[in-house]
């Protein structure tokens, strides 16, 4: 019998996982409210292979630890213990090294989102089905 750590490390080293780990069983669960005859009262969930869940959880933790060191302190979204709401509520907090914001903060949202809108619009041009909506 192969120890679990040896198996997971071998999967990581080779960059592959056993085929049986890639399959899941999808089941339908009643959400506990609403008419049981209504399909909207149910949701699907996937029961995945336990070893695959352990492997992906450990892999995500390793990647998160590596990436967290490389991200700037100003990055709030998609990080553990931080949220975009925190960044909006106290924009001066990390800039000034203070635990409380100092004074008022203002933001030019038009300028903030201008680049985002231009990027989305530019990307949509590559998808003919989106031209009618753009």
C-alpha positions as CSV (number, residue, x, y, z in Angstrom):
1,X,0.0,0.0,0.0
2,X,1.3,3.5,-1.0
3,X,1.2,6.2,1.7
4,X,-1.1,9.0,0.9
5,X,1.6,11.7,0.9
6,X,3.7,9.6,-1.5
7,X,0.7,9.1,-3.9
8,X,-0.2,12.8,-3.9
9,X,3.4,13.9,-4.4
10,X,3.7,11.5,-7.3
11,X,0.6,13.0,-8.9
12,X,2.0,16.5,-8.4
13,X,5.4,15.5,-9.8
14,X,3.9,13.8,-12.9
15,X,1.2,16.3,-13.4
16,X,-1.5,13.7,-13.7
17,X,-4.1,12.1,-11.5
18,X,-5.7,8.6,-11.9
19,X,-8.6,8.6,-14.3
20,X,-11.1,7.3,-11.7
21,X,-10.5,10.6,-9.7
22,X,-11.8,12.6,-12.6
23,X,-15.4,11.3,-12.3
24,X,-18.1,12.4,-10.0
25,X,-21.6,11.3,-9.3
26,X,-24.2,14.1,-9.7
27,X,-27.2,13.9,-7.5
28,X,-30.3,16.1,-7.2
29,X,-31.2,17.5,-3.7
30,X,-34.5,19.0,-2.6
31,X,-33.7,22.4,-1.1
32,X,-36.3,22.0,1.6
33,X,-38.8,24.6,0.5
34,X,-41.3,25.0,-2.3
35,X,-43.4,22.5,-4.2
36,X,-41.7,19.1,-4.6
37,X,-43.1,18.9,-8.2
38,X,-41.3,22.1,-9.1
39,X,-37.8,21.5,-10.7
40,X,-36.7,24.9,-9.3
41,X,-37.0,23.5,-5.8
42,X,-34.0,21.2,-6.4
43,X,-30.3,21.7,-7.0
44,X,-27.6,19.5,-8.3
45,X,-24.4,18.6,-6.4
46,X,-21.5,16.5,-7.4
47,X,-20.0,13.9,-5.2
48,X,-16.3,13.8,-6.1
49,X,-13.6,11.3,-5.3
50,X,-12.3,11.8,-1.8
51,X,-8.6,11.5,-2.8
52,X,-9.2,14.0,-5.6
53,X,-10.8,16.5,-3.2
54,X,-7.8,16.1,-0.8
55,X,-5.3,16.5,-3.7
56,X,-7.0,19.7,-5.1
57,X,-7.4,21.2,-1.6
58,X,-3.7,20.7,-0.8
59,X,-2.7,22.0,-4.3
60,X,-4.9,25.1,-3.9
61,X,-3.3,25.8,-0.5
62,X,0.2,25.5,-1.9
63,X,-0.6,27.8,-4.8
64,X,-2.4,30.3,-2.5
65,X,0.7,30.5,-0.2
66,X,3.0,31.0,-3.2
67,X,0.9,33.6,-4.9
68,X,0.0,35.5,-1.7
69,X,3.7,36.4,-1.3
70,X,3.9,37.7,-4.8
71,X,0.7,39.9,-4.8
72,X,0.9,43.5,-3.8
73,X,-0.8,44.7,-0.5
74,X,-3.2,46.7,-2.6
75,X,-4.7,43.5,-4.1
76,X,-7.9,42.7,-2.2
77,X,-10.1,40.7,-4.5
78,X,-9.8,36.9,-4.6
79,X,-7.6,36.7,-1.5
80,X,-8.1,35.0,1.9
81,X,-8.9,37.4,4.7
82,X,-9.4,40.3,2.3
83,X,-12.3,41.6,0.3
84,X,-13.0,44.3,-2.3
85,X,-15.5,45.7,0.2
86,X,-12.6,46.3,2.7
87,X,-10.7,48.1,0.0
88,X,-13.6,50.4,-0.9
89,X,-14.5,51.1,2.8
90,X,-11.0,52.2,3.8
91,X,-8.8,53.0,0.8
92,X,-6.2,54.9,2.9
93,X,-5.8,52.2,5.5
94,X,-3.0,50.3,3.8
95,X,-1.5,53.2,2.0
96,X,-0.8,55.1,5.2
97,X,-0.1,52.0,7.4
98,X,-3.0,53.0,9.7
99,X,-5.7,50.8,11.1
100,X,-8.4,53.5,10.6
101,X,-8.9,55.6,7.5
102,X,-7.7,59.2,7.7
103,X,-10.1,61.8,6.3
104,X,-12.4,61.4,3.4
105,X,-11.7,59.5,0.3
106,X,-13.1,60.1,-3.2
107,X,-13.1,58.0,-6.3
108,X,-13.7,58.9,-9.9
109,X,-15.7,55.8,-10.9
110,X,-15.9,56.8,-14.5
111,X,-12.1,56.8,-14.8
112,X,-11.8,53.7,-12.6
113,X,-14.0,51.6,-14.9
114,X,-13.1,53.2,-18.2
115,X,-10.3,50.7,-18.9
116,X,-12.4,47.8,-17.8
117,X,-15.2,48.8,-20.2
118,X,-12.7,49.3,-23.0
119,X,-11.2,45.8,-22.3
120,X,-14.6,44.1,-22.3
121,X,-15.8,45.9,-25.4
122,X,-12.5,45.0,-27.2
123,X,-12.9,41.3,-26.2
124,X,-16.5,41.2,-27.3
125,X,-15.4,42.2,-30.8
126,X,-13.8,38.7,-31.1
127,X,-17.2,37.0,-30.5
128,X,-19.6,37.5,-33.4
129,X,-22.6,36.5,-31.3
130,X,-21.9,39.4,-29.0
131,X,-21.9,42.1,-31.7
132,X,-25.7,42.4,-31.7
133,X,-25.7,43.2,-28.0
134,X,-22.7,45.6,-28.0
